[in-house]
Amino acid sequence: MDRLYDYIIVGGGLAGSVLASRLSQAPTKPQVLLVEAGSDVSNNAVIPHANNIPFLIGSELDWAYVTVPQKELEGRRINNPAGRCLGGGTAINAGGWDRGDGHDYALWAELVGDERYSYHRMLPYFIRTEEYHSPNMTPGQHGSDGPLYIATAESTGRRYPLRDILRQAWKENGVYPLQGLDGNSGNPNGLAELTENRRNGLRQLASSAYPLDKVIVLTNTLAKRILIEDAAVAPKAVGIETAEGKHYHGKEIICAAGSYRTPQLLMLSGIGPKNTLSQLNIPVLADNSEIGCNLFDHLELTQYWKLRDPSAGYALGSNNPIFTQPQYGLGVPIDWVIKTDVPKDGLAEALAADGHASLPDKHPLLRSKRAVMEHLVVYAAASPADPAIPLNGSHIASTLVHLLPTSTGSVSINSADPTSNPVINPQYLSTEADRYAWRMGLRRTAQLFLGTDAGQSLVESETPPDAFRPIRLDSPDAYLDARTRHGAFSTYHPLGTCSMGKVVDTDFRVLGVSNLRVVDASVIPAPIAAHIQAVVYALAELAAEIMSGGV
């Protein structure tokens, strides 16, 4: 504990593991200390096979966060799982791999005034992470020797019985295949092949894919606060104190505890909104009201669809022998990932209703075609809450994800105790633009199954939740709003709570405090139309290069 580390990284999740691994490999052989509140799960035999288990959500590897009651979601408290172990969310997530839209990164670069965050400039860091496997790849877009094995469904030999029927239904619904079926080349709008972060079907922990053999790792160690000295020019980070009262000192301190824990740790250290800190008798060392603000998250909703002919063997649980073949255990039972925009005229009206009346055409969501909604069709359906939907091949499921929300929330604290969970208030669906996007997404799903010849040949009707009738092509807006309020849940993709440009600069340095950085999803200043693990991997790669003086 008397040692002066070159780097102390708080949080051994995805970003922390990548950053620690890369920094430790520098020619100067820096001393890197990685501090993780959870355990080392590298020898956990269950995690690699978690595709066949409900992703370990709710296990001891999950922080099991819950939001405050959400007004626009029937007052429900929404579960927000987060990985509590070395490797973080990579131990419990669903394994999806997508980068998002080039327009997302253009907006990021614009907001922070730094082209390093444009898609073109981020591309080398995406490539650096990947060993990409696909029968068709966009030239110059993918890596071949990175630490993460990335595979499309087809590259594993999985071609599900509904593959061609659904592709035709989407074509009739106005959605066409992307070049090479590649949704990871900067333009994901259209039909793409499912792509997953799995090696031979097994999950890959960030802390295993990125070696930590040169890193000093402390697990089961919760950070209480960052130690700050009141230097002459600005407060200076000099170390950390753990919940057990131990001190560790370092030349540079990096918060990588995620979009919920990082703002909490900063506030517990006296860095954050003055009013909040004063109410909890935490000395204010750096007043920044932006810490904990700008929280974005993706909402998801699942629908169940009764097949016309369950004996055709289209879904898991049926008697179709194809599902006993080993390759069909190598990933999630999905062929296609579809991303679509929503009609601009209606979106402009919704944005105007939200107060964006001046120059609405300048709003980022209106400037160009954007990947607003994601559609997935899962060839397995079972609802523990509804015995009418058993896993017997009688149903399939569709999942809708809103990728570019305009609703923003916050993360705060109501206790100076580091073992208390942060106060999470995403304010889901609090804008008319978001409600409009959901209506359009639900209508497009209904059109897929009820308004196309291929869809009608496949599906008899929707099996809705209790107290709701099946969705129709002419279901009114009020009904669609009610379905969203009743069924939407989090995809656990929080970001933005320590936004670049407001809390950190473009080199990840915390504004107003020296020797302190934040490197995790909390720095991303605007929504990314992706399941965010690929983004965070690339972000951590870039941060390591910046900190090593490479860019």
VEXDREN-2710 file (C-alpha; in Angstrom, 1 decimal):
% VEXDREN-2710
k/r/px/py/pz
1/MET/0.0/0.0/0.0
2/ASP/3.1/2.3/0.2
3/ARG/3.7/1.7/-3.5
4/LEU/3.0/4.6/-5.9
5/TYR/1.3/3.1/-8.9
6/ASP/1.5/4.7/-12.3
7/TYR/-2.2/4.0/-12.9
8/ILE/-5.1/3.1/-10.6
9/ILE/-8.2/2.0/-12.4
10/VAL/-11.4/1.7/-10.5
11/GLY/-13.7/-0.8/-12.1
12/GLY/-12.6/-4.1/-13.7
13/GLY/-15.4/-4.4/-16.1
14/LEU/-15.2/-4.2/-19.9
15/ALA/-13.5/-0.7/-20.2
16/GLY/-11.3/-1.2/-17.1
17/SER/-10.0/-4.6/-18.2
18/VAL/-9.2/-3.4/-21.7
19/LEU/-7.5/-0.2/-20.4
20/ALA/-5.5/-2.0/-17.8
21/SER/-4.3/-4.7/-20.2
22/ARG/-3.2/-2.2/-22.9
23/LEU/-1.5/0.2/-20.4
24/SER/0.4/-2.6/-18.7
25/GLN/1.9/-3.6/-22.1
26/ALA/3.7/-0.2/-22.6
27/PRO/7.4/-0.4/-23.1
28/THR/7.9/1.6/-19.9
29/LYS/6.3/-1.3/-17.9
30/PRO/4.1/0.9/-15.8
31/GLN/2.6/-0.3/-12.5
32/VAL/-1.1/-0.7/-13.1
33/LEU/-3.5/-1.4/-10.2
34/LEU/-7.0/-2.6/-11.2
35/VAL/-9.6/-2.5/-8.4
36/GLU/-12.9/-4.4/-8.9
37/ALA/-15.8/-4.7/-6.4
38/GLY/-16.8/-8.2/-7.6
39/SER/-14.9/-11.4/-7.9
40/ASP/-12.6/-13.0/-10.5
41/VAL/-14.8/-15.2/-12.6
42/SER/-12.3/-16.4/-15.1
43/ASN/-12.6/-20.0/-13.9
44/ASN/-16.4/-19.9/-13.6
45/ALA/-17.6/-22.8/-15.8
46/VAL/-21.2/-21.4/-16.2
47/ILE/-20.4/-18.0/-17.7
48/PRO/-19.1/-19.3/-21.1
49/HIS/-22.3/-21.3/-21.6
50/ALA/-24.7/-18.6/-20.5
51/ASN/-26.4/-18.5/-23.9
52/ASN/-28.4/-21.4/-22.5
53/ILE/-29.1/-19.7/-19.2
54/PRO/-31.0/-16.4/-18.8
55/PHE/-27.7/-14.5/-19.1
56/LEU/-27.0/-14.7/-15.4
57/ILE/-29.2/-11.7/-14.8
58/GLY/-30.1/-11.6/-11.1
59/SER/-27.2/-13.8/-10.0
60/GLU/-24.4/-12.8/-7.6
61/LEU/-22.6/-11.4/-10.7
62/ASP/-25.3/-8.7/-11.1
63/TRP/-25.4/-5.3/-9.3
64/ALA/-29.2/-5.7/-9.7
65/TYR/-29.9/-2.0/-10.0
66/VAL/-33.5/-0.8/-10.1
67/THR/-34.7/2.6/-11.2
68/VAL/-37.0/4.9/-9.3
69/PRO/-40.6/4.6/-10.4
70/GLN/-41.0/5.6/-14.0
71/LYS/-44.0/7.9/-14.6
72/GLU/-44.4/7.0/-18.3
73/LEU/-44.0/3.2/-17.7
74/GLU/-47.1/2.8/-15.4
75/GLY/-45.0/3.8/-12.4
76/ARG/-42.9/0.7/-12.7
77/ARG/-39.4/0.4/-11.2
78/ILE/-37.3/-0.9/-14.1
79/ASN/-34.5/-3.5/-13.5
80/ASN/-31.1/-2.3/-14.7
81/PRO/-28.6/-5.2/-14.5
82/ALA/-24.9/-4.5/-14.5
83/GLY/-22.0/-6.9/-14.2
84/ARG/-20.4/-7.1/-10.8
85/CYS/-17.2/-9.1/-11.5
86/LEU/-14.0/-8.9/-13.3
87/GLY/-15.1/-8.5/-16.9
88/GLY/-18.2/-6.7/-15.9
89/GLY/-21.1/-6.8/-18.3
90/THR/-19.3/-9.2/-20.6
91/ALA/-20.2/-11.9/-18.0
92/ILE/-23.9/-11.3/-18.2
93/ASN/-24.8/-9.7/-21.5
94/ALA/-26.4/-11.3/-24.5
95/GLY/-23.3/-11.2/-26.7
96/GLY/-24.7/-9.0/-29.5
97/TRP/-22.0/-7.2/-31.6
98/ASP/-22.8/-4.0/-33.5
99/ARG/-21.1/-0.7/-33.8
100/GLY/-24.0/1.6/-34.6
101/ASP/-24.4/4.2/-37.3
102/GLY/-21.7/6.5/-38.7
103/HIS/-24.0/9.4/-38.1
104/ASP/-23.9/8.6/-34.4
105/TYR/-20.1/9.2/-34.4
106/ALA/-20.4/12.3/-36.6
107/LEU/-22.7/13.8/-33.9
108/TRP/-20.3/12.7/-31.1
109/ALA/-17.4/14.4/-32.9
110/GLU/-19.5/17.5/-33.6
111/LEU/-20.6/17.8/-29.9
112/VAL/-17.1/17.6/-28.5
113/GLY/-15.2/19.3/-31.4
114/ASP/-12.8/16.4/-32.0
115/GLU/-12.8/14.4/-35.2
116/ARG/-11.1/11.5/-33.3
117/TYR/-14.7/10.4/-32.4
118/SER/-16.0/10.3/-36.0
119/TYR/-16.7/6.9/-37.4
120/HIS/-13.7/7.1/-39.8
121/ARG/-11.3/7.9/-37.0
122/MET/-12.8/5.3/-34.6
123/LEU/-12.7/2.6/-37.2
124/PRO/-9.1/1.4/-36.5
125/TYR/-10.0/0.8/-32.8
126/PHE/-13.0/-1.3/-33.8
127/ILE/-10.8/-3.2/-36.2
128/ARG/-8.2/-3.7/-33.5
129/THR/-10.6/-5.6/-31.2
130/GLU/-11.8/-8.1/-33.8
131/GLU/-11.1/-11.5/-35.2
132/TYR/-14.2/-11.2/-37.5
133/HIS/-15.8/-14.2/-39.2
134/SER/-18.4/-13.8/-41.9
135/PRO/-18.9/-15.3/-45.4
136/ASN/-19.2/-11.7/-46.6
137/MET/-17.4/-8.7/-45.2
138/THR/-17.2/-5.1/-46.2
139/PRO/-13.6/-4.5/-47.3
140/GLY/-11.5/-2.4/-44.9
141/GLN/-14.1/-2.6/-42.2
142/HIS/-13.1/-5.6/-40.0
143/GLY/-10.2/-7.0/-38.1
144/SER/-8.7/-10.5/-38.5
145/ASP/-6.2/-10.8/-35.5
146/GLY/-7.9/-9.0/-32.6
147/PRO/-8.5/-10.6/-29.2
148/LEU/-12.3/-11.0/-29.7
149/TYR/-13.8/-13.7/-31.9
150/ILE/-16.7/-12.2/-33.7
151/ALA/-19.0/-14.5/-35.7
152/THR/-22.2/-14.1/-37.8
153/ALA/-24.9/-16.6/-37.4
154/GLU/-24.3/-18.0/-40.9
155/SER/-20.5/-18.3/-40.3
156/THR/-21.3/-20.8/-37.5
157/GLY/-23.5/-22.9/-39.8
158/ARG/-26.8/-21.7/-38.4
159/ARG/-29.4/-21.1/-41.1
160/TYR/-32.8/-21.3/-39.3
161/PRO/-35.9/-22.6/-41.0
162/LEU/-37.5/-19.2/-41.1
163/ARG/-34.5/-17.4/-42.5
164/ASP/-35.7/-17.0/-46.1
165/ILE/-39.4/-16.5/-45.2
166/LEU/-38.5/-13.6/-42.9
167/ARG/-36.1/-12.1/-45.4
168/GLN/-39.0/-12.1/-47.9
169/ALA/-41.4/-10.6/-45.3
170/TRP/-38.9/-7.8/-44.6
171/LYS/-38.5/-7.1/-48.3
172/GLU/-42.3/-6.8/-48.7
173/ASN/-42.1/-4.5/-45.7
174/GLY/-39.7/-2.2/-47.5
175/VAL/-36.5/-3.3/-45.8
176/TYR/-33.7/-4.6/-48.0
177/PRO/-30.5/-6.5/-47.3
178/LEU/-27.3/-4.5/-46.7
179/GLN/-24.2/-5.1/-48.8
180/GLY/-22.7/-8.4/-47.6
181/LEU/-25.5/-8.5/-44.9
182/ASP/-23.0/-6.4/-42.9
183/GLY/-24.5/-4.2/-40.3
184/ASN/-21.1/-3.3/-38.9
185/SER/-19.7/-1.0/-41.6
186/GLY/-21.1/2.3/-40.6
187/ASN/-24.5/2.1/-42.3
188/PRO/-26.7/-0.4/-40.5
189/ASN/-30.1/0.7/-41.9
190/GLY/-31.6/-2.4/-43.5
191/LEU/-31.3/-6.1/-43.0
192/ALA/-28.1/-7.5/-41.6
193/GLU/-26.8/-10.8/-40.3
194/LEU/-26.9/-11.4/-36.6
195/THR/-23.3/-10.9/-35.3
196/GLU/-22.1/-12.1/-31.9
197/ASN/-19.1/-11.9/-29.6
198/ARG/-18.7/-15.6/-29.1
199/ARG/-15.9/-18.1/-29.7
200/ASN/-17.3/-21.4/-30.8
201/GLY/-20.6/-20.3/-29.2
202/LEU/-19.0/-19.5/-25.8
203/ARG/-19.0/-16.1/-24.2
204/GLN/-15.8/-14.2/-24.0
205/LEU/-14.9/-12.2/-20.9
206/ALA/-13.1/-8.9/-21.5
207/SER/-10.8/-9.7/-18.6
208/SER/-9.8/-13.0/-20.2
209/ALA/-9.6/-11.8/-23.9
210/TYR/-7.4/-8.9/-22.7
211/PRO/-4.6/-10.5/-20.6
212/LEU/-4.1/-9.0/-17.1
213/ASP/-1.0/-11.0/-16.3
214/LYS/1.1/-7.7/-16.0
215/VAL/-1.6/-6.0/-13.9
216/ILE/-2.0/-6.0/-10.1
217/VAL/-5.6/-6.9/-9.6
218/LEU/-7.7/-6.4/-6.4
219/THR/-11.0/-8.1/-6.5
220/ASN/-13.9/-8.0/-4.0
221/THR/-12.7/-4.5/-3.2
222/LEU/-15.2/-1.6/-3.3
223/ALA/-13.8/1.9/-3.8
224/LYS/-15.2/4.4/-1.3
225/ARG/-13.8/7.6/-2.8
226/ILE/-11.0/9.1/-4.8
227/LEU/-8.4/10.8/-2.6
228/ILE/-8.1/14.4/-3.6
229/GLU/-5.5/17.0/-2.6
230/ASP/-6.3/20.7/-2.7
231/ALA/-3.5/21.7/-5.0
232/ALA/-2.7/25.4/-5.7
233/VAL/-4.1/25.4/-9.3
234/ALA/-6.9/22.7/-9.1
235/PRO/-7.8/19.7/-7.0
236/LYS/-5.5/16.8/-7.7
237/ALA/-6.3/13.1/-7.6
238/VAL/-3.7/11.1/-5.7
239/GLY/-5.2/7.8/-4.9
240/ILE/-8.3/5.9/-3.7
241/GLU/-9.7/4.8/-0.4
242/THR/-11.5/1.5/-0.2
243/ALA/-14.7/0.8/1.8
244/GLU/-12.4/-1.0/4.3
245/GLY/-10.4/2.2/4.8
246/LYS/-7.3/1.2/2.9
247/HIS/-5.5/3.8/0.8
248/TYR/-3.7/3.2/-2.5
249/HIS/-1.8/6.0/-4.2
250/GLY/-1.2/6.6/-7.8
251/LYS/0.1/9.1/-10.3
252/GLU/-3.1/8.9/-12.3
253/ILE/-6.5/7.7/-11.3
254/ILE/-9.1/6.4/-13.8
255/CYS/-12.8/5.8/-13.1
256/ALA/-14.1/2.9/-15.2
257/ALA/-17.0/1.8/-13.0
258/GLY/-19.7/2.4/-15.6
259/SER/-22.5/4.8/-16.2
260/TYR/-24.0/4.3/-12.7
261/ARG/-21.1/3.7/-10.4
262/THR/-18.7/6.3/-11.9
263/PRO/-20.8/9.3/-11.2
264/GLN/-21.6/7.9/-7.8
265/LEU/-17.8/7.5/-7.0
266/LEU/-17.1/11.1/-8.2
267/MET/-19.9/12.5/-6.0
268/LEU/-18.7/10.5/-3.0
269/SER/-15.3/12.0/-3.6
270/GLY/-16.6/15.6/-3.5
271/ILE/-16.8/16.0/-7.3
272/GLY/-20.3/16.8/-8.5
273/PRO/-23.4/19.0/-8.0
274/LYS/-22.8/21.2/-5.0
275/ASN/-26.4/21.0/-3.7
276/THR/-26.4/17.2/-3.7
277/LEU/-23.0/16.9/-2.0
278/SER/-23.9/19.6/0.6
279/GLN/-27.1/17.8/1.6
280/LEU/-25.0/14.7/2.4
281/ASN/-22.2/16.6/4.2
282/ILE/-19.7/15.7/1.5
283/PRO/-17.0/18.4/1.2
284/VAL/-17.3/20.0/-2.3
285/LEU/-13.9/19.8/-3.9
286/ALA/-15.1/20.4/-7.5
287/ASP/-18.6/21.7/-8.3
288/ASN/-19.9/20.2/-11.5
289/SER/-23.6/20.1/-11.9
290/GLU/-23.3/18.0/-15.1
291/ILE/-22.1/14.9/-13.3
292/GLY/-24.9/12.3/-13.3
293/CYS/-26.9/14.2/-15.9
294/ASN/-27.6/13.2/-19.5
295/LEU/-28.4/9.6/-18.8
296/PHE/-29.6/7.7/-21.9
297/ASP/-30.7/4.1/-22.1
298/HIS/-32.4/1.9/-24.7
299/LEU/-35.8/0.5/-24.0
300/GLU/-37.0/-2.8/-25.4
301/LEU/-40.3/-4.5/-25.8
302/THR/-41.1/-8.2/-26.7
303/GLN/-44.2/-9.4/-28.5
304/TYR/-45.3/-13.0/-29.0
305/TRP/-46.8/-14.3/-32.3
306/LYS/-48.8/-17.5/-32.7
307/LEU/-47.7/-19.6/-35.7
308/ARG/-50.3/-20.8/-38.1
309/ASP/-48.6/-24.3/-38.3
310/PRO/-46.5/-25.2/-35.3
311/SER/-45.9/-28.6/-36.8
312/ALA/-43.7/-27.0/-39.4
313/GLY/-40.9/-26.9/-36.9
314/TYR/-40.0/-23.2/-37.2
315/ALA/-39.2/-22.6/-33.6
316/LEU/-37.2/-24.0/-30.7
317/GLY/-39.3/-26.4/-28.7
318/SER/-40.8/-28.0/-31.8
319/ASN/-39.9/-31.5/-33.0
320/ASN/-37.7/-30.3/-35.8
321/PRO/-34.5/-32.3/-35.6
322/ILE/-32.5/-29.4/-37.0
323/PHE/-32.4/-27.8/-33.6
324/THR/-30.5/-30.8/-32.2
325/GLN/-27.6/-30.2/-34.5
326/PRO/-24.6/-28.8/-32.5
327/GLN/-24.2/-25.6/-34.5
328/TYR/-27.7/-24.4/-33.3
329/GLY/-26.3/-24.2/-29.8
330/LEU/-23.7/-21.7/-30.8
331/GLY/-25.7/-18.5/-30.4
332/VAL/-29.0/-16.8/-30.0
333/PRO/-31.8/-18.2/-32.3
334/ILE/-31.9/-15.2/-34.7
335/ASP/-30.9/-14.7/-38.3
336/TRP/-31.5/-11.1/-38.9
337/VAL/-30.9/-7.7/-37.3
338/ILE/-33.0/-4.9/-38.9
339/LYS/-32.6/-1.2/-38.2
340/THR/-34.9/1.4/-39.6
341/ASP/-35.6/5.1/-39.5
342/VAL/-39.1/6.6/-38.7
343/PRO/-41.0/9.0/-40.9
344/LYS/-39.4/12.4/-40.7
345/ASP/-42.6/14.5/-41.0
346/GLY/-44.2/12.9/-37.9
347/LEU/-40.8/13.0/-36.1
348/ALA/-40.5/16.7/-36.8
349/GLU/-43.9/17.4/-35.4
350/ALA/-43.1/15.4/-32.3
351/LEU/-39.8/17.2/-31.8
352/ALA/-41.6/20.5/-32.2
353/ALA/-44.0/19.4/-29.5
354/ASP/-41.0/18.8/-27.3
355/GLY/-39.7/22.3/-27.7
356/HIS/-37.5/21.9/-30.8
357/ALA/-39.7/24.2/-32.9
358/SER/-36.9/26.5/-34.1
359/LEU/-35.1/25.1/-37.2
360/PRO/-36.4/21.6/-36.7
361/ASP/-34.6/20.4/-39.9
362/LYS/-31.3/21.1/-38.0
363/HIS/-32.1/18.5/-35.3
364/PRO/-29.7/15.6/-35.6
365/LEU/-32.5/13.1/-36.0
366/LEU/-33.8/15.0/-39.0
367/ARG/-30.7/15.7/-40.9
368/SER/-30.2/12.3/-42.4
369/LYS/-31.5/8.7/-42.3
370/ARG/-30.9/7.3/-38.8
371/ALA/-31.1/3.9/-37.2
372/VAL/-33.9/4.8/-34.8
373/MET/-35.5/1.4/-34.2
374/GLU/-34.1/-2.1/-34.1
375/HIS/-36.2/-5.2/-34.9
376/LEU/-35.3/-8.8/-34.1
377/VAL/-37.3/-11.9/-34.6
378/VAL/-36.4/-14.7/-32.1
379/TYR/-37.2/-18.3/-33.1
380/ALA/-38.1/-19.2/-29.5
381/ALA/-40.9/-17.9/-27.3
382/ALA/-41.8/-18.7/-23.8
383/SER/-43.4/-16.5/-21.2
384/PRO/-43.2/-17.5/-17.6
385/ALA/-46.0/-15.1/-16.9
386/ASP/-48.4/-16.5/-19.5
387/PRO/-49.0/-20.3/-19.8
388/ALA/-50.5/-19.6/-23.2
389/ILE/-46.9/-19.1/-24.5
390/PRO/-45.0/-22.2/-23.7
391/LEU/-41.6/-23.2/-25.3
392/ASN/-43.2/-25.8/-27.5
393/GLY/-42.7/-24.3/-31.0
394/SER/-46.1/-22.7/-31.1
395/HIS/-44.9/-19.2/-31.0
396/ILE/-42.0/-16.9/-32.1
397/ALA/-41.1/-13.6/-30.5
398/SER/-40.3/-10.2/-31.9
399/THR/-38.2/-7.7/-30.1
400/LEU/-38.2/-3.9/-30.7
401/VAL/-35.5/-1.7/-29.3
402/HIS/-35.5/2.2/-29.5
403/LEU/-31.9/3.1/-30.2
404/LEU/-31.9/6.9/-30.4
405/PRO/-34.0/8.2/-27.4
406/THR/-34.3/11.9/-26.7
407/SER/-35.5/11.3/-23.1
408/THR/-32.7/12.0/-20.7
409/GLY/-32.5/11.1/-17.0
410/SER/-30.0/11.2/-14.2
411/VAL/-27.9/9.3/-11.7
412/SER/-27.6/10.7/-8.2
413/ILE/-26.9/9.6/-4.6
414/ASN/-28.9/9.8/-1.4
415/SER/-26.2/8.4/0.8
416/ALA/-22.5/8.9/1.5
417/ASP/-22.2/5.1/2.0
418/PRO/-20.5/3.5/-1.0
419/THR/-22.4/0.3/-0.5
420/SER/-25.7/2.1/-1.2
421/ASN/-26.9/1.9/-4.8
422/PRO/-27.0/5.1/-6.8
423/VAL/-30.4/6.7/-7.5
424/ILE/-31.2/6.0/-11.1
425/ASN/-33.9/7.9/-12.9
426/PRO/-33.8/7.5/-16.7
427/GLN/-37.1/9.3/-17.3
428/TYR/-38.0/6.8/-20.0
429/LEU/-40.5/7.9/-22.6
430/SER/-40.7/11.4/-21.3
431/THR/-40.6/13.0/-24.8
432/GLU/-43.2/13.0/-27.6
433/ALA/-40.4/12.1/-30.0
434/ASP/-39.7/8.9/-28.2
435/ARG/-43.4/8.0/-28.0
436/TYR/-43.8/8.6/-31.7
437/ALA/-40.8/6.4/-32.5
438/TRP/-42.3/3.6/-30.5
439/ARG/-45.6/3.9/-32.3
440/MET/-43.9/3.7/-35.6
441/GLY/-41.8/0.7/-34.5
442/LEU/-44.8/-1.2/-33.3
443/ARG/-46.7/-0.4/-36.6
444/ARG/-43.7/-1.7/-38.6
445/THR/-43.7/-4.9/-36.7
446/ALA/-47.4/-5.3/-37.1
447/GLN/-47.0/-4.7/-40.9
448/LEU/-44.3/-7.4/-41.0
449/PHE/-46.6/-10.1/-39.7
450/LEU/-50.0/-8.9/-40.6
451/GLY/-49.5/-6.8/-43.7
452/THR/-47.2/-8.9/-45.9
453/ASP/-48.0/-12.1/-47.8
454/ALA/-45.0/-13.9/-46.2
455/GLY/-45.8/-12.7/-42.7
456/GLN/-49.5/-13.7/-43.0
457/SER/-48.5/-17.1/-44.2
458/LEU/-46.5/-17.6/-41.1
459/VAL/-48.4/-16.0/-38.2
460/GLU/-52.0/-16.4/-37.1
461/SER/-52.1/-13.5/-34.6
462/GLU/-50.3/-11.8/-31.8
463/THR/-50.7/-13.3/-28.3
464/PRO/-50.9/-10.1/-26.2
465/PRO/-50.4/-9.6/-22.5
466/ASP/-53.4/-10.0/-20.2
467/ALA/-56.0/-7.2/-20.5
468/PHE/-54.8/-6.3/-24.0
469/ARG/-56.2/-7.3/-27.4
470/PRO/-54.0/-8.5/-30.2
471/ILE/-52.3/-5.7/-32.1
472/ARG/-53.8/-4.8/-35.5
473/LEU/-52.7/-2.8/-38.5
474/ASP/-55.1/-0.1/-37.6
475/SER/-54.5/-0.1/-33.8
476/PRO/-54.8/3.6/-32.6
477/ASP/-51.9/5.6/-31.2
478/ALA/-53.4/5.5/-27.7
479/TYR/-53.4/1.7/-27.8
480/LEU/-49.8/1.6/-29.0
481/ASP/-48.7/4.0/-26.3
482/ALA/-50.4/1.8/-23.7
483/ARG/-48.6/-1.3/-24.9
484/THR/-45.3/0.5/-24.7
485/ARG/-45.9/1.8/-21.2
486/HIS/-47.0/-1.7/-20.0
487/GLY/-44.3/-3.8/-21.6
488/ALA/-41.1/-1.8/-22.2
489/PHE/-38.0/-2.7/-20.2
490/SER/-34.3/-1.7/-20.2
491/THR/-31.7/-3.3/-22.5
492/TYR/-29.1/-2.1/-19.9
493/HIS/-27.2/0.2/-22.2
494/PRO/-26.8/3.2/-20.0
495/LEU/-24.4/6.0/-21.1
496/GLY/-23.8/9.7/-20.9
497/THR/-23.7/10.4/-17.2
498/CYS/-20.1/11.9/-17.3
499/SER/-20.5/13.3/-20.8
500/MET/-17.5/14.2/-22.9
501/GLY/-17.4/18.0/-23.3
502/LYS/-19.3/18.6/-20.0
503/VAL/-17.5/16.4/-17.4
504/VAL/-14.4/15.1/-19.2
505/ASP/-12.4/16.5/-22.1
506/THR/-11.6/14.6/-25.3
507/ASP/-8.6/13.0/-23.6
508/PHE/-10.9/11.6/-20.9
509/ARG/-9.6/14.0/-18.2
510/VAL/-12.1/15.2/-15.6
511/LEU/-12.6/18.9/-15.9
512/GLY/-11.4/20.9/-12.9
513/VAL/-9.5/18.0/-11.3
514/SER/-6.0/17.0/-12.4
515/ASN/-4.6/13.4/-12.6
516/LEU/-8.2/12.0/-12.9
517/ARG/-9.9/10.5/-15.9
518/VAL/-13.1/8.6/-16.8
519/VAL/-13.0/5.8/-19.3
520/ASP/-16.3/4.0/-19.7
521/ALA/-19.7/4.3/-21.4
522/SER/-20.6/7.3/-19.1
523/VAL/-18.4/9.6/-21.3
524/ILE/-20.4/9.0/-24.5
525/PRO/-22.4/12.3/-25.0
526/ALA/-25.2/11.1/-27.3
527/PRO/-27.0/7.8/-27.9
528/ILE/-25.4/5.2/-30.1
529/ALA/-27.6/3.0/-32.3
530/ALA/-26.0/-0.2/-31.0
531/HIS/-25.8/-2.7/-28.2
532/ILE/-22.9/-0.9/-26.7
533/GLN/-20.2/-3.4/-25.9
534/ALA/-18.4/-3.0/-29.2
535/VAL/-18.4/0.8/-28.8
536/VAL/-16.9/0.5/-25.3
537/TYR/-14.2/-1.9/-26.5
538/ALA/-13.1/0.6/-29.2
539/LEU/-13.4/3.5/-26.7
540/ALA/-11.1/1.8/-24.2
541/GLU/-8.6/1.0/-27.0
542/LEU/-8.6/4.7/-28.0
543/ALA/-8.2/5.8/-24.4
544/ALA/-5.2/3.6/-23.9
545/GLU/-3.5/5.0/-26.9
546/ILE/-4.3/8.6/-25.9
547/MET/-2.9/7.9/-22.4
548/SER/0.2/6.3/-23.8
549/GLY/0.8/9.3/-26.0
550/GLY/-0.1/7.7/-29.3
551/VAL/-2.7/10.1/-30.5
END
